[in-house]
Amino acid sequence: MYTEFKHVLFLNKNHRLLRRWSRLLCPLLWCVLWWHALLATGLCEEGKSYPVARLLSGENRQGVLVGWEQGQLLFRAGDSLWKCPIEELVYWGELSDVQGPSCLFLQDGSALAGRLTAVTTDELGWVHPELGELRLPRVVCAGVVLKNPRDPTLKDRLMGTLLEEGEGVLFLNGDQLAGELRNWAGGETLTVSSVLGEQSFPLVNLRALRFRKSGTTAVIPAAQSETRVWIGLEDGSRILIRIDSRGDEKQHDAEAGGSRPSPYGDQVLRASLAGKIVTIPLKAVCFVQVLNKNIVYLSDLEPDRYLFVPFLEYVRPYYRDRNNRGGLLRVNRRVYIKGLGVYSASRLTYSLKKQFERFESELALDDLSQGAGSVVFRVLVDGQSRSVVGPVRGNENPRPIQVDVRGAERIDLVVEFSERADELDYADWLNARLIRSVSSQP
């Protein structure tokens, strides 16, 4: 009996202690849950990282693109808004590979995820999840990938094949057939007229369609008043649009009921894609790169000299806007539209003629290095070393550099051997660019 009484007293005492601790811990637990809820919903944004915008002035700023009107881009970072004239932006955000099984390539390098809906003599029908139904001139289309390989190297090889001249089809087994593609408006087969006559092939056996005919122009010339802008979407689509810098007639903000749109609302950009007006939701845009008279990319220039010093005997060329095997410039699964792809050891020499203020670039080893490789990047201005970066290794993030070239006549971009001779030294001068001096701007 006494033992049972002691046991009851022990339980009552522990119960009182438990209630006392619960009064102290419950408010603390609720505070922790409330704080995590704030973080999850984005209401607490202090210290939050936003996409980076590189400005013409050399400054980096952060923000999410929420508006585009009257030639100005509107960004939001937390509760603050800031504007940037499009002429003062170099690039913003990041670009990835095109997602999905199908992809449309245009001759200007644009690539669109989506689905093929029609092929006619003059036009191509294409559906994009954000842009909707598109009818593009067939003359500006390079080709359509019906079954996209997963391997980036195979994707690049296929893209290169589609950009070559010649109309026809590519099969899953690697075979190709040159011929004229007949009109197609859906269905399980596609007809090709070739030297073998007219033949119909099941779409399930086709890898890609190639549209480019010999002698067709690849790029629609830009008007003097137009600014070309690369737009990247969340699904990896990249499109080269044209915006008239004289006015805002090609730009449009979505409005509901005539009310002025909020910068946090659903806005769109209307612009010219391959001569057609398209509507692009800003919420789908994750990358912007401006091509204008203030920025000169070295990949658009002919070098005065290219020198390659092989470690053994194999001599490698340099590539413009491609890595050193001819594929897209990729670093840590991010795609870069502009840049130079080289291999160690190499030197590129360009004439400046005292027209530029700065040289800028982001330095890295391409994903082709597979985490290996190591190089040293060196920039010489009029024969004098101005910047040395390295060793730079595979899988590292790009390292930005900025070099003063005011009054300079020549610049040399050098890539040297580093830790393991030339093993997998696929070096990228990402976005290698010259910023014009104010006095030399046309």
Rosetta blueprint (number, residue, H / E / L):
1 M L
2 Y H
3 T H
4 E H
5 F H
6 K H
7 H H
8 V H
9 L H
10 F H
11 L H
12 N H
13 K H
14 N H
15 H H
16 R H
17 L H
18 L H
19 R H
20 R H
21 W H
22 S H
23 R H
24 L H
25 L H
26 C H
27 P H
28 L H
29 L H
30 W H
31 C H
32 V H
33 L H
34 W H
35 W H
36 H H
37 A H
38 L H
39 L H
40 A H
41 T H
42 G L
43 L L
44 C L
45 E L
46 E L
47 G L
48 K L
49 S L
50 Y L
51 P L
52 V E
53 A E
54 R E
55 L E
56 L L
57 S L
58 G L
59 E L
60 N E
61 R E
62 Q E
63 G L
64 V E
65 L E
66 V E
67 G E
68 W E
69 E E
70 Q L
71 G L
72 Q E
73 L E
74 L E
75 F E
76 R E
77 A E
78 G L
79 D L
80 S E
81 L E
82 W E
83 K E
84 C E
85 P E
86 I H
87 E H
88 E H
89 L E
90 V E
91 Y E
92 W E
93 G E
94 E L
95 L E
96 S L
97 D L
98 V L
99 Q L
100 G L
101 P L
102 S L
103 C E
104 L E
105 F E
106 L E
107 Q L
108 D L
109 G L
110 S L
111 A E
112 L E
113 A E
114 G L
115 R E
116 L E
117 T E
118 A E
119 V E
120 T L
121 T L
122 D L
123 E E
124 L E
125 G E
126 W E
127 V E
128 H E
129 P L
130 E L
131 L L
132 G E
133 E E
134 L E
135 R E
136 L E
137 P E
138 R H
139 V H
140 V H
141 C E
142 A E
143 G E
144 V E
145 V E
146 L L
147 K L
148 N L
149 P L
150 R L
151 D L
152 P H
153 T H
154 L H
155 K H
156 D H
157 R H
158 L H
159 M H
160 G H
161 T H
162 L H
163 L L
164 E L
165 E L
166 G L
167 E L
168 G E
169 V E
170 L E
171 F E
172 L L
173 N L
174 G L
175 D L
176 Q E
177 L E
178 A E
179 G L
180 E E
181 L E
182 R L
183 N L
184 W E
185 A L
186 G L
187 G L
188 E L
189 T E
190 L E
191 T E
192 V E
193 S E
194 S E
195 V L
196 L L
197 G E
198 E E
199 Q E
200 S E
201 F E
202 P E
203 L H
204 V H
205 N H
206 L E
207 R E
208 A E
209 L E
210 R E
211 F L
212 R L
213 K L
214 S L
215 G L
216 T L
217 T L
218 A L
219 V L
220 I L
221 P L
222 A L
223 A L
224 Q L
225 S L
226 E E
227 T E
228 R E
229 V E
230 W E
231 I E
232 G E
233 L E
234 E L
235 D L
236 G L
237 S L
238 R E
239 I E
240 L E
241 I E
242 R E
243 I E
244 D E
245 S L
246 R L
247 G L
248 D L
249 E L
250 K L
251 Q L
252 H L
253 D L
254 A L
255 E L
256 A L
257 G L
258 G L
259 S L
260 R L
261 P L
262 S L
263 P L
264 Y L
265 G L
266 D L
267 Q L
268 V E
269 L E
270 R E
271 A E
272 S E
273 L E
274 A L
275 G L
276 K E
277 I E
278 V E
279 T E
280 I E
281 P E
282 L H
283 K H
284 A H
285 V E
286 C E
287 F E
288 V E
289 Q E
290 V E
291 L E
292 N L
293 K L
294 N L
295 I E
296 V E
297 Y E
298 L H
299 S H
300 D H
301 L L
302 E L
303 P L
304 D L
305 R E
306 Y E
307 L E
308 F E
309 V L
310 P L
311 F L
312 L L
313 E L
314 Y L
315 V L
316 R L
317 P L
318 Y L
319 Y E
320 R E
321 D L
322 R L
323 N L
324 N L
325 R L
326 G L
327 G L
328 L L
329 L E
330 R E
331 V E
332 N L
333 R L
334 R E
335 V E
336 Y E
337 I L
338 K L
339 G E
340 L E
341 G E
342 V E
343 Y E
344 S L
345 A L
346 S E
347 R E
348 L E
349 T E
350 Y E
351 S E
352 L L
353 K L
354 K L
355 Q L
356 F E
357 E E
358 R E
359 F E
360 E E
361 S E
362 E E
363 L E
364 A E
365 L E
366 D L
367 D H
368 L H
369 S H
370 Q L
371 G L
372 A L
373 G L
374 S E
375 V E
376 V E
377 F E
378 R E
379 V E
380 L E
381 V E
382 D L
383 G L
384 Q E
385 S E
386 R E
387 S E
388 V E
389 V E
390 G E
391 P E
392 V E
393 R E
394 G L
395 N L
396 E L
397 N L
398 P L
399 R E
400 P E
401 I E
402 Q E
403 V E
404 D E
405 V L
406 R L
407 G L
408 A L
409 E L
410 R E
411 I E
412 D E
413 L E
414 V E
415 V E
416 E E
417 F E
418 S E
419 E L
420 R L
421 A E
422 D L
423 E L
424 L L
425 D L
426 Y E
427 A E
428 D E
429 W E
430 L E
431 N E
432 A E
433 R E
434 L E
435 I E
436 R E
437 S L
438 V H
439 S H
440 S H
441 Q L
442 P L
